[in-house]
Amino acid sequence: MDSFERPFVARLEQRLAEPAPLMQVLVGPRQVGKTTGVRQLLSRWSGPWHYASADDLLVADRTWLLAQWQTASRMGEGVLLVIDEVQKAPNWTEAIKSLWDAAPGRLRVVLLGSSALNIQSGLSESLAGRFELTRIFHWSFAELAAAFGYDLERYLCFGGYPGAAAFESDYDRWYGYLKDAIVEAAIGKDILQNRRVANPALFRQAFEILCRYPAQEISYTKLLGQLQDKGNTDLVKYYLELYGGAFLIFSLPKYSAKAWLARASSPKILPACPALYTMTAGPGALADPERRGRVFELAVGAELLRLPGELHYWRESNAEVDFVCSHRGRLYAIEVISGRKKSPRGIEAFMKHFPDASPVVVTPENFAELCAAPGDFLAGTP
């Protein structure tokens, strides 16, 4: 895995080579290669650089960041400074803001860490206008095919986390690794230690339930009814917000020209990668054509989420469109041919309401093309 280079590395290198780059901040789920990618970049960086990890902090001392910044500054102007696990440094946002504002652009700075939720909230609070954010998602089908020889069936069962590939022949071991080393770390450390959740056991139960609804529209009331506790729909919305911030589960609103209708709609649930569904449903779940179709639809949605823009679904009576994607000023109505039963007239009905949209069909046969370059795939639509 360490020898495979993810596409974000080249993009990051290009940005850092610009005359006066903003701070570069990498966020994403655990165990998808953020640190590995940065180390690959450093291995060929032509200028001086300084790497430090807040994981090495023995005492919560607010001067640690200052010491790292000064070490890089003494190496000269334009030095590349990488701070890993930045969220573990005390008051890191205020410290970084103060140091950057004292000499904007003197250093080329990369910040990353394992807690996406913590980093993103810190950025919005203190570092507005000083950074570029790169969201690093789970490994795509194209990446796993190139690095491990995945075919579509293997991807739909295990896709997302390359570190778990070695355990796929032993499901119990694979499950234990994913559950303990990745999911529980994200829930226990990234979310519960940084956000107020009144009932952690209920929060974990909600995750298990939500993962069982891949690419399915489900009402907040129905979701609430499956939780072993009393509450209101705002609780479920809050849970979904936290899961999305941690790159675990995303929820898509219904597409509407009226924003308030979109916000009030039932969400479509997208676990962030197929492995999360297999972890909760078991390895035999894909034998059912309906479930397999849902997971393939989930895989398509996970690719579309990587694009800048907005992603929705659409439904009116029995007519539905799997995904509605707004990208680079164009609107795409995306139908996923996945094997599950549904009305064939969804795109036709949608086009009557939104005639400027471009219809797109994704099948298992062209899925690899979508994964290789989602933006280009959509742009090639007539």
Secondary structure, DSSP 4 states (H G I P E B T S, - for coil): -TT---HHHHHHHHHHTSSSPPEEEEE--TTSSHHHHHHHHHHH-SS-EEEEEGGG-SS--TTHHHHHHHHHHTT-TT-EEEEESGGGSTTHHHHHHHHHHHSTTSSEEEEE-S-HHHHHHHHHHH-TTSEEEEE--SPPHHHHHHHH---HHHHHHHTT-GGGGGGTTSHHHHHHIIIIIIIHHIIIIIITTTS--S-HHHHHHHHHHHHTSTTEE--HHHHHHHSSS---HHHHHHHHHHHHHTTSEEEEPBP-SSHHHHHHSPPEEEESSHHHHHHHH-TTGGGSHHHHHHHHHHHHHHHHTTSSSEEEEEEETTEEEEEEEEETTEEEEEEE--SS---TTHHHHHHHH-TT-EEEEE-TTTHHHHHH-HHHHHHT--
